[in-house]
Amino acid sequence: MMKLVRDSRTLKEKAVASLKIAMTTFNSYEEEGRITSVLLHLQHASEMLLKAVLVQKKAAVFDKTTGKSIGFEKCLRLCQSSHGMKQEEAGVMRAVDALRDASQHWFIFVSEDLLYMHTRAVISSFDDYMKRSLEADLHTYIPPRVLPVSSKPPGDFEFLIDREYKLIAELLRPGKRQRDEARARIRSLLAMEALTTDEVEISEKDIDRIEKAVKAGAEIGKVFPRLITVSTETSGEGVTLKVHFSKKEGAPVRYVSGDDLEEAAAVREVDMRKKFHMRAAELAKALKLNTQKSKALRWHLGIDDDKDCHHIFEFGRSTFSCFSDNATRKMKQALAEGLDMNDVWKKYRIRK
């Protein structure tokens, strides 16, 4: 087993403790506050694990300006870009964080099947990532017999989402008077879009748009185009069941304006400042290159022409080039595969 530094060991213990509370609460007979409590502790467990890994890898976990520890989203980005976290693992943790945020600051309705599926998926991702990064097995700390158990094992994610969408449509029918529950369920589905995208912002305008689209009889693929690209993979059974979310093979993911009702009734406009959060100097620092060589590598790989990697913000007469984690990943991959930076630099300097 890996020898952990003191703070990493403490953070890992806090992560496991929160996971235990989430499991105990899930299996509790008490209904009041159960869903919120499960989500709160799953999110806290995930954040503590991410910070344990970052501390162990000697990454900076305190903001130099404020002196406070960095937040969940930044931890997730660092672990995904530099410390071996898989996209699907980040996706399920981000989805639970979005559900927790929606539940903590307003209210949501999460069906029992979907709560179970997300809980088991977080546990699976938590265990897998902790094994790879800290060489620790979750079952060393938690017996399999106490893992979340459901008397109603869930079906396929696609089936559950389709069923949820049909139920929302039923709740919104004239005379039902269950609009609040329908909107709470819509809020949950919006939060689940974090399974496929790094940027999730939920507003009442989004929910209004979706409610209008559902009432108009729009198909689920038009209203939630991101969710229909998600599938689940399960292995084992009973208390040894593992759940992983994944993107369907060949499934397209489109990003269109949330105000374009003809293209997609409910896909929100991406918060660009969240996605493109790095200036050129920060990107160079992440790559351990000086700014000029970083610029040469960007030129060689066509980063500045890639809409998923680069965006220019305009504020009045000023413009600012900013980059996403996609740029970091592509550039790091090129370097890891043995790209000759001296050759790139020479070609960059003599380019027309």
Sequence and secondary structure as in RCSB ss.txt:
>XXXX:A:sequence
MMKLVRDSRTLKEKAVASLKIAMTTFNSYEEEGRITSVLLHLQHASEMLLKAVLVQKKAAVFDKTTGKSIGFEKC
LRLCQSSHGMKQEEAGVMRAVDALRDASQHWFIFVSEDLLYMHTRAVISSFDDYMKRSLEADLHTYIPPRVLPVS
SKPPGDFEFLIDREYKLIAELLRPGKRQRDEARARIRSLLAMEALTTDEVEISEKDIDRIEKAVKAGAEIGKVFP
RLITVSTETSGEGVTLKVHFSKKEGAPVRYVSGDDLEEAAAVREVDMRKKFHMRAAELAKALKLNTQKSKALRWH
LGIDDDKDCHHIFEFGRSTFSCFSDNATRKMKQALAEGLDMNDVWKKYRIRK
>XXXX:A:secstr
     HHHHHHHHHHHHHHHHHHHHHT S  TTHHHHHHHHHHHHHHHHHHHHHHHTT   B TTT SB  HHHH
HHHHHHHS   HHHHHHHHHHHHHHHHHHHS     HHHHHHHHHHHHHHHHHHHHHHH   GGGTS GGGS   
SS    HHHHHHHHHHHHHHHTSTT   HHHHHHHHHHHHHHGGGT S     HHHHHHHHHHHHTT  HHHH T
TGGGEEEEEES GGG EEEEEE TT       TT TTT SS     HHHHS EEHHHHHHHHT  HHHHHHHHHH
HTGGG TTTEEEEEETTEEEEEE HHHHHHHHHHHHTT  HHHHHHHHHT  
